[in-house]
Amino acid sequence: MYLLTFIGGAMFGEIVTLFLHCCLIVGKESDRQWEEEQIMRKDEKQEK
C-alpha cells in the first residue's frame, strides 16, 4: 500500500513539474517576443 502511495505521489509531482516547466518556457518565449516588439517600435520611431 505504501508503495502505491509513493508511486502515485511521484507521478503527481512529475506532472506538476512538467506543467511548471511548460509555463516557464512559454513565459520566456512571450518575454522574448515582447522585447522584439519593443526593439521594432524603437527602430520605427528612429526611422521617422
C-alpha positions as CSV (number, residue, x, y, z in Angstrom):
1,M,0.0,0.0,0.0
2,Y,2.8,2.4,0.8
3,L,4.4,1.6,-2.5
4,L,1.3,2.6,-4.4
5,T,1.1,5.9,-2.4
6,F,4.7,6.6,-3.2
7,I,4.2,5.9,-6.9
8,G,1.1,8.0,-7.0
9,G,2.8,10.9,-5.3
10,A,5.8,10.6,-7.6
11,M,3.5,10.7,-10.7
12,F,1.6,13.7,-9.4
13,G,4.9,15.5,-8.7
14,E,6.2,14.7,-12.1
15,I,3.0,16.1,-13.7
16,V,3.2,19.3,-11.7
17,T,6.9,19.7,-12.5
18,L,6.2,19.2,-16.2
19,F,3.4,21.8,-16.1
20,L,5.6,24.4,-14.4
21,H,8.4,23.8,-16.9
22,C,6.0,24.4,-19.8
23,C,4.8,27.6,-18.1
24,L,8.4,28.7,-17.8
25,I,9.2,28.0,-21.4
26,V,6.0,29.8,-22.6
27,G,6.8,32.8,-20.3
28,K,10.3,33.1,-21.7
29,E,9.1,33.0,-25.2
30,S,6.5,35.7,-24.6
31,D,9.2,37.8,-22.9
32,R,11.4,37.4,-26.0
33,Q,8.5,38.4,-28.3
34,W,7.8,41.4,-26.1
35,E,11.4,42.5,-26.3
36,E,11.5,42.1,-30.1
37,E,8.3,44.3,-30.4
38,Q,9.9,47.0,-28.2
39,I,13.1,47.0,-30.4
40,M,11.0,47.2,-33.6
41,R,9.0,50.1,-32.2
42,K,12.2,51.9,-31.2
43,D,13.6,51.3,-34.6
44,E,10.4,52.6,-36.3
45,K,10.5,55.8,-34.2
46,Q,14.1,56.4,-35.1
47,E,13.4,56.0,-38.8
48,K,10.7,58.7,-38.8
